[in-house]
Protein backbone atom coordinates (compact mmCIF):
# COMPACT_ATOMS: atom_id res chain seq x y z
CA UNK A 1 0.00 0.00 0.00
CA UNK A 2 1.51 3.35 -1.02
CA UNK A 3 2.35 5.88 1.70
CA UNK A 4 1.25 9.53 1.48
CA UNK A 5 4.78 10.45 0.38
CA UNK A 6 4.47 8.10 -2.59
CA UNK A 7 0.88 8.96 -3.49
CA UNK A 8 0.24 12.68 -4.12
CA UNK A 9 -3.55 12.29 -4.05
CA UNK A 10 -3.42 10.49 -0.72
CA UNK A 11 -1.04 13.11 0.65
CA UNK A 12 -3.46 15.87 -0.33
CA UNK A 13 -6.41 14.03 1.23
CA UNK A 14 -4.43 13.58 4.46
CA UNK A 15 -3.73 17.31 4.51
CA UNK A 16 -7.45 18.01 4.21
CA UNK A 17 -8.95 15.35 6.48
CA UNK A 18 -6.13 14.43 8.85
CA UNK A 19 -3.79 11.42 8.94
CA UNK A 20 -6.38 9.09 10.46
CA UNK A 21 -9.13 10.05 8.03
CA UNK A 22 -7.71 9.45 4.56
CA UNK A 23 -6.37 6.21 3.16
CA UNK A 24 -6.00 4.04 0.11
CA UNK A 25 -9.16 2.05 -0.58
CA UNK A 26 -9.41 -1.50 0.74
CA UNK A 27 -11.32 -4.54 -0.51
CA UNK A 28 -14.46 -3.36 1.32
CA UNK A 29 -14.40 -0.01 -0.49
CA UNK A 30 -16.07 -1.10 -3.70
CA UNK A 31 -18.61 0.50 -6.00
CA UNK A 32 -20.25 -1.64 -8.64
CA UNK A 33 -17.91 -4.48 -7.78
CA UNK A 34 -14.81 -2.37 -8.37
CA UNK A 35 -12.44 -1.08 -5.73
CA UNK A 36 -12.26 2.69 -5.35
CA UNK A 37 -8.94 4.52 -5.35
CA UNK A 38 -9.01 6.36 -2.03
CA UNK A 39 -11.29 7.00 0.94
CA UNK A 40 -11.60 10.43 2.54
CA UNK A 41 -13.52 11.10 5.76
CA UNK A 42 -14.02 14.88 6.05
CA UNK A 43 -15.45 16.35 9.26
CA UNK A 44 -16.91 19.62 7.95
CA UNK A 45 -18.62 21.04 4.90
CA UNK A 46 -15.45 23.05 4.25
CA UNK A 47 -13.40 19.85 4.19
CA UNK A 48 -15.90 18.29 1.78
CA UNK A 49 -15.46 21.32 -0.46
CA UNK A 50 -11.67 20.99 -0.30
CA UNK A 51 -11.87 17.29 -1.22
CA UNK A 52 -14.16 17.96 -4.17
CA UNK A 53 -11.97 20.84 -5.33
CA UNK A 54 -8.97 18.50 -5.31
CA UNK A 55 -10.92 15.86 -7.20
CA UNK A 56 -12.04 18.36 -9.83
CA UNK A 57 -8.57 19.87 -10.30
CA UNK A 58 -7.02 16.45 -10.85
CA UNK A 59 -9.76 15.21 -13.18
CA UNK A 60 -10.83 12.46 -10.80
CA UNK A 61 -14.24 11.11 -9.82
CA UNK A 62 -15.82 11.12 -6.36
CA UNK A 63 -18.86 9.58 -4.70
CA UNK A 64 -20.30 10.12 -1.21
CA UNK A 65 -20.88 7.08 1.00
CA UNK A 66 -22.88 6.83 4.19
CA UNK A 67 -23.27 3.28 5.51
CA UNK A 68 -22.94 1.94 1.95
CA UNK A 69 -26.24 0.05 2.13
CA UNK A 70 -27.45 1.45 -1.21
CA UNK A 71 -24.21 2.49 -2.88
CA UNK A 72 -24.76 0.02 -5.73
CA UNK A 73 -28.37 0.93 -6.41
CA UNK A 74 -29.24 2.24 -9.85
CA UNK A 75 -27.00 2.78 -12.86
CA UNK A 76 -23.47 1.56 -12.01
CA UNK A 77 -20.51 3.90 -12.27
CA UNK A 78 -17.48 3.00 -14.39
CA UNK A 79 -15.17 3.67 -11.45
CA UNK A 80 -14.66 5.92 -8.41
CA UNK A 81 -11.34 7.53 -7.53
CA UNK A 82 -12.33 8.98 -4.14
CA UNK A 83 -15.05 7.72 -1.83
CA UNK A 84 -16.18 10.52 0.48
CA UNK A 85 -17.23 8.80 3.69
CA UNK A 86 -19.78 10.97 5.53
CA UNK A 87 -19.34 9.28 8.92
CA UNK A 88 -17.93 12.40 10.58
CA UNK A 89 -20.70 14.64 9.22
CA UNK A 90 -22.85 13.52 12.09
CA UNK A 91 -25.32 15.12 14.46
CA UNK A 92 -28.43 17.25 14.83
CA UNK A 93 -27.30 20.86 14.73
CA UNK A 94 -30.53 22.77 15.24
CA UNK A 95 -33.71 21.26 16.65
CA UNK A 96 -36.63 23.66 16.90
CA UNK A 97 -39.22 21.71 18.84
CA UNK A 98 -41.92 24.37 18.57
CA UNK A 99 -41.41 24.80 14.82
CA UNK A 100 -41.09 21.03 14.33
CA UNK A 101 -37.90 21.28 12.28
CA UNK A 102 -34.35 20.02 12.69
CA UNK A 103 -31.13 20.63 10.77
CA UNK A 104 -29.27 17.35 10.53
CA UNK A 105 -25.84 16.43 9.19
CA UNK A 106 -26.29 13.89 6.43
CA UNK A 107 -23.89 11.31 7.83
CA UNK A 108 -26.22 10.86 10.80
CA UNK A 109 -27.81 7.39 11.01
CA UNK A 110 -31.58 7.65 10.62
CA UNK A 111 -32.10 5.43 13.66
CA UNK A 112 -29.93 7.68 15.83
CA UNK A 113 -31.87 10.72 14.62
CA UNK A 114 -35.20 9.09 15.44
CA UNK A 115 -33.97 8.13 18.92
CA UNK A 116 -32.91 11.72 19.63
CA UNK A 117 -36.18 13.15 18.34
CA UNK A 118 -38.25 10.67 20.35
CA UNK A 119 -36.90 12.21 23.55
CA UNK A 120 -38.78 15.36 22.53
CA UNK A 121 -41.92 13.48 21.45
CA UNK A 122 -41.20 13.93 17.75
CA UNK A 123 -40.09 11.92 14.73
CA UNK A 124 -39.21 12.24 11.10
CA UNK A 125 -42.10 10.31 9.50
CA UNK A 126 -39.87 7.97 7.49
CA UNK A 127 -38.83 4.35 8.00
CA UNK A 128 -36.24 3.39 5.37
CA UNK A 129 -35.83 -0.41 5.23
CA UNK A 130 -32.03 -0.12 5.14
CA UNK A 131 -31.29 -0.63 8.82
CA UNK A 132 -28.00 1.28 8.72
CA UNK A 133 -29.27 4.09 6.47
CA UNK A 134 -27.87 7.57 7.02
CA UNK A 135 -29.91 10.69 6.38
CA UNK A 136 -27.82 11.45 3.29
CA UNK A 137 -28.10 7.94 1.89
CA UNK A 138 -31.84 7.94 2.45
CA UNK A 139 -32.25 11.29 0.67
CA UNK A 140 -29.92 10.35 -2.20
CA UNK A 141 -32.34 7.66 -3.40
CA UNK A 142 -35.47 8.96 -1.63
CA UNK A 143 -35.67 5.69 0.28
CA UNK A 144 -39.15 5.18 1.69
CA UNK A 145 -40.62 2.43 3.84
CA UNK A 146 -44.16 1.50 4.90
CA UNK A 147 -44.98 4.98 6.25
CA UNK A 148 -44.90 6.39 2.71
CA UNK A 149 -48.56 5.38 2.40
CA UNK A 150 -49.65 8.14 4.77
CA UNK A 151 -46.72 10.52 4.89
CA UNK A 152 -45.13 10.33 1.45
CA UNK A 153 -41.43 9.98 0.69
CA UNK A 154 -38.49 11.50 2.62
CA UNK A 155 -38.03 14.18 -0.06
CA UNK A 156 -41.40 15.63 0.91
CA UNK A 157 -40.10 16.42 4.41
CA UNK A 158 -37.03 18.36 3.29
CA UNK A 159 -37.29 22.13 3.74
CA UNK A 160 -33.80 22.80 2.42
CA UNK A 161 -30.37 21.25 2.00
CA UNK A 162 -26.78 22.45 2.15
CA UNK A 163 -24.47 20.86 -0.39
CA UNK A 164 -21.13 21.11 -2.18
CA UNK A 165 -21.15 20.69 -5.95
CA UNK A 166 -18.67 18.66 -7.99
CA UNK A 167 -16.42 21.68 -8.41
CA UNK A 168 -16.13 22.22 -4.66
CA UNK A 169 -18.55 25.16 -4.54
CA UNK A 170 -20.92 25.25 -1.53
CA UNK A 171 -24.60 25.97 -2.02
CA UNK A 172 -28.00 25.59 -0.46
CA UNK A 173 -31.37 24.89 -1.98
CA UNK A 174 -35.04 24.55 -1.21
CA UNK A 175 -35.75 23.23 -4.69
CA UNK A 176 -37.70 26.35 -5.69
CA UNK A 177 -37.25 29.23 -8.15
CA UNK A 178 -34.81 27.34 -10.34
CA UNK A 179 -32.67 26.04 -7.49
CA UNK A 180 -31.87 22.34 -7.74
CA UNK A 181 -34.07 19.81 -5.98
CA UNK A 182 -32.70 16.64 -4.42
CA UNK A 183 -32.66 14.76 -7.72
CA UNK A 184 -30.75 17.55 -9.48
CA UNK A 185 -27.97 18.11 -6.94
CA UNK A 186 -24.69 16.87 -8.39
CA UNK A 187 -22.31 16.75 -5.48
CA UNK A 188 -22.41 15.98 -1.77
CA UNK A 189 -25.31 16.97 0.47
CA UNK A 190 -23.83 17.92 3.84
CA UNK A 191 -26.94 18.86 5.85
CA UNK A 192 -30.70 18.96 5.54
CA UNK A 193 -33.40 20.88 7.35
CA UNK A 194 -36.27 18.46 7.91
CA UNK A 195 -39.91 18.84 8.95
CA UNK A 196 -40.99 16.71 11.89
CA UNK A 197 -44.23 15.17 13.14
CA UNK A 198 -45.45 14.31 16.65
CA UNK A 199 -44.47 10.84 17.83
CA UNK A 200 -47.64 8.68 17.94
CA UNK A 201 -48.69 7.40 21.35
CA UNK A 202 -49.59 3.94 20.13
CA UNK A 203 -49.22 1.61 17.14
CA UNK A 204 -51.35 -1.37 16.21
CA UNK A 205 -50.99 -3.78 13.30
CA UNK A 206 -53.78 -5.84 11.78
CA UNK A 207 -52.70 -8.84 9.76
CA UNK A 208 -54.52 -11.37 7.62
CA UNK A 209 -53.33 -14.28 5.48
CA UNK A 210 -53.40 -13.92 1.70
CA UNK A 211 -52.32 -16.55 -0.80
CA UNK A 212 -52.84 -14.78 -4.13
CA UNK A 213 -52.58 -11.21 -5.43
CA UNK A 214 -56.27 -11.38 -6.36
CA UNK A 215 -57.23 -11.31 -2.69
CA UNK A 216 -55.59 -7.95 -2.12
CA UNK A 217 -58.17 -5.70 -3.77
CA UNK A 218 -61.11 -6.12 -1.43
CA UNK A 219 -58.93 -6.32 1.69
CA UNK A 220 -57.02 -3.14 0.84
CA UNK A 221 -60.26 -1.29 0.12
CA UNK A 222 -61.57 -2.01 3.61
CA UNK A 223 -58.32 -0.75 5.15
CA UNK A 224 -58.14 2.46 3.12
CA UNK A 225 -61.46 3.67 4.51
CA UNK A 226 -59.96 3.78 8.02
CA UNK A 227 -57.01 6.05 7.11
CA UNK A 228 -54.08 3.90 8.29
CA UNK A 229 -50.41 4.88 8.28
CA UNK A 230 -49.33 1.94 6.11
CA UNK A 231 -50.73 -0.97 4.10
CA UNK A 232 -48.07 -3.57 3.28
CA UNK A 233 -48.08 -7.03 1.76
CA UNK A 234 -45.63 -9.91 1.71
CA UNK A 235 -46.22 -12.56 -0.96
CA UNK A 236 -43.64 -15.35 -1.00
CA UNK A 237 -43.12 -17.27 -4.24
CA UNK A 238 -44.47 -20.52 -2.80
CA UNK A 239 -48.04 -19.19 -2.77
CA UNK A 240 -48.29 -19.92 0.96
CA UNK A 241 -47.76 -17.82 4.04
CA UNK A 242 -48.56 -14.52 2.34
CA UNK A 243 -49.76 -11.67 4.53
CA UNK A 244 -51.45 -8.29 4.26
CA UNK A 245 -50.73 -6.02 7.23
CA UNK A 246 -52.03 -2.57 8.12
CA UNK A 247 -50.61 -0.09 10.64
CA UNK A 248 -52.70 2.31 12.68
CA UNK A 249 -51.05 5.06 14.74
CA UNK A 250 -52.21 7.75 17.13
CA UNK A 251 -53.77 7.94 20.54
CA UNK A 252 -54.07 4.53 22.22
CA UNK A 253 -57.86 4.38 22.14
CA UNK A 254 -58.12 5.52 18.54
CA UNK A 255 -55.46 3.13 17.23
CA UNK A 256 -57.02 0.18 19.02
CA UNK A 257 -60.51 1.11 17.82
CA UNK A 258 -59.43 1.41 14.19
CA UNK A 259 -57.49 -1.85 14.30
CA UNK A 260 -60.42 -3.67 15.91
CA UNK A 261 -62.82 -2.30 13.31
CA UNK A 262 -60.64 -3.46 10.43
CA UNK A 263 -60.14 -6.90 11.98
CA UNK A 264 -63.92 -7.26 12.23
CA UNK A 265 -64.32 -6.24 8.59
CA UNK A 266 -61.68 -8.73 7.46
CA UNK A 267 -63.18 -11.61 9.39
CA UNK A 268 -62.10 -14.33 11.78
CA UNK A 269 -58.63 -14.78 10.26
CA UNK A 270 -57.51 -11.24 11.11
CA UNK A 271 -55.19 -10.63 14.06
CA UNK A 272 -54.52 -7.37 15.97
CA UNK A 273 -51.10 -6.97 17.58
CA UNK A 274 -48.82 -4.21 18.95
CA UNK A 275 -45.86 -5.91 17.26
CA UNK A 276 -45.01 -5.57 13.57
CA UNK A 277 -44.76 -8.71 11.40
CA UNK A 278 -41.14 -9.89 11.10
CA UNK A 279 -41.01 -8.94 7.40
CA UNK A 280 -42.42 -5.43 7.97
CA UNK A 281 -40.11 -2.71 6.65
CA UNK A 282 -37.54 -5.25 5.42
CA UNK A 283 -36.48 -5.58 1.79
CA UNK A 284 -37.32 -8.97 0.27
CA UNK A 285 -34.11 -9.08 -1.78
CA UNK A 286 -30.46 -9.74 -0.93
CA UNK A 287 -27.25 -8.53 -2.53
CA UNK A 288 -27.15 -11.45 -4.95
CA UNK A 289 -30.77 -10.92 -6.10
CA UNK A 290 -32.31 -8.62 -8.68
CA UNK A 291 -34.72 -6.09 -7.15
CA UNK A 292 -37.39 -5.00 -9.62
CA UNK A 293 -39.46 -2.06 -8.41
CA UNK A 294 -43.03 -1.98 -9.70
CA UNK A 295 -45.13 1.17 -9.38
CA UNK A 296 -48.77 1.13 -10.46
CA UNK A 297 -52.16 1.97 -8.95
CA UNK A 298 -53.22 -0.26 -6.07
CA UNK A 299 -56.19 -1.44 -8.15
CA UNK A 300 -53.90 -2.59 -10.98
CA UNK A 301 -51.28 -4.23 -8.75
CA UNK A 302 -52.80 -7.75 -8.79
CA UNK A 303 -52.98 -7.83 -12.60
CA UNK A 304 -49.39 -6.60 -12.80
CA UNK A 305 -48.16 -9.33 -10.45
CA UNK A 306 -49.96 -12.01 -12.44
CA UNK A 307 -48.42 -10.66 -15.64
CA UNK A 308 -44.96 -10.77 -14.05
CA UNK A 309 -45.47 -14.37 -12.93
CA UNK A 310 -46.61 -15.35 -16.43
CA UNK A 311 -43.53 -13.72 -17.95
CA UNK A 312 -41.13 -15.36 -15.50
CA UNK A 313 -42.86 -18.73 -15.68
CA UNK A 314 -43.86 -19.01 -12.03
CA UNK A 315 -44.66 -17.05 -8.86
CA UNK A 316 -42.26 -14.26 -7.91
CA UNK A 317 -41.62 -13.08 -4.32
CA UNK A 318 -43.11 -9.61 -3.80
CA UNK A 319 -43.17 -7.22 -0.86
CA UNK A 320 -44.17 -3.59 -0.44
CA UNK A 321 -47.05 -1.16 -0.29
CA UNK A 322 -50.26 -2.79 -1.42
CA UNK A 323 -51.98 0.48 -0.56
CA UNK A 324 -49.88 2.47 -3.05
CA UNK A 325 -49.12 -0.24 -5.60
CA UNK A 326 -45.38 0.24 -5.06
CA UNK A 327 -43.59 -3.06 -4.43
CA UNK A 328 -40.30 -4.87 -4.96
CA UNK A 329 -40.30 -8.14 -6.88
CA UNK A 330 -37.32 -10.47 -6.48
CA UNK A 331 -35.71 -12.16 -9.47
CA UNK A 332 -32.68 -14.49 -9.47
CA UNK A 333 -29.34 -12.75 -9.76
CA UNK A 334 -28.21 -15.62 -11.99
CA UNK A 335 -30.50 -14.66 -14.87
CA UNK A 336 -28.72 -13.98 -18.18
CA UNK A 337 -28.80 -10.26 -19.08
CA UNK A 338 -30.92 -10.86 -22.18
CA UNK A 339 -33.49 -12.84 -20.21
CA UNK A 340 -33.73 -10.19 -17.48
CA UNK A 341 -34.13 -7.45 -20.06
CA UNK A 342 -36.89 -9.43 -21.76
CA UNK A 343 -38.77 -9.84 -18.47
CA UNK A 344 -38.57 -6.14 -17.66
CA UNK A 345 -39.67 -5.10 -21.13
CA UNK A 346 -42.65 -7.48 -20.98
CA UNK A 347 -43.76 -6.05 -17.63
CA UNK A 348 -43.32 -2.50 -18.89
CA UNK A 349 -45.57 -3.30 -21.84
CA UNK A 350 -48.28 -4.42 -19.42
CA UNK A 351 -47.77 -1.32 -17.25
CA UNK A 352 -47.86 1.09 -20.18
CA UNK A 353 -51.65 0.98 -20.43
CA UNK A 354 -51.95 1.36 -16.66
CA UNK A 355 -49.64 4.34 -16.24
CA UNK A 356 -47.18 2.28 -14.21
CA UNK A 357 -43.40 1.87 -14.15
CA UNK A 358 -40.88 -0.90 -13.70
CA UNK A 359 -37.18 -0.38 -12.97
CA UNK A 360 -34.31 -2.54 -11.79
CA UNK A 361 -33.18 -0.95 -8.54
CA UNK A 362 -30.42 -3.34 -7.55
CA UNK A 363 -28.60 -6.31 -9.07
CA UNK A 364 -25.30 -8.15 -8.66
CA UNK A 365 -22.48 -5.96 -10.07
CA UNK A 366 -21.68 -8.23 -13.01
CA UNK A 367 -25.33 -8.15 -14.09
CA UNK A 368 -25.90 -4.46 -13.34
CA UNK A 369 -23.24 -3.51 -15.89
CA UNK A 370 -25.09 -5.46 -18.60
CA UNK A 371 -28.72 -4.32 -18.20
CA UNK A 372 -30.64 -1.07 -17.92
CA UNK A 373 -30.70 -0.05 -14.27
CA UNK A 374 -32.84 2.60 -12.58
CA UNK A 375 -31.70 6.12 -13.37
CA UNK A 376 -31.46 8.87 -10.78
CA UNK A 377 -34.92 10.26 -11.45
CA UNK A 378 -36.54 6.83 -11.02
CA UNK A 379 -36.10 7.23 -7.28
CA UNK A 380 -38.01 10.52 -7.05
Secondary structure, 3 states (H helix, E strand, C coil): CCCCCCCHHHHHHHHHHCCCCEEECCCCCEECCEECCEEECCCCHHHHHHHHHHHHHCCCCEEEECCCCCCCCCCCCCCCCEEEECCCCCCEEEEECCCCEEEEECCCEHHHHHHHHHCCCEECCCCCCCCCCEHHHHHHCCCCCCCHHHHCCHHHHEEEEEEEECCCCEEEECCCCCCCCHHHCCEEEEEEEEECEECCCEEEEEEEEECCHHHHHHHHHHHHCCCCCEEEEEECCCCCCEEEEEEEEECHHHHHHHHHHHHHHHCCCCEEECCCCCCCCCCCCCCCEEEEEEECCHHHHHHHHHHHHHHHCCCCCEEEECCCCEEEEEEECCCCHHHHHHHHHHHHHHHHCCCCEEEEEECCHHHHCCCCCCCHHHHC
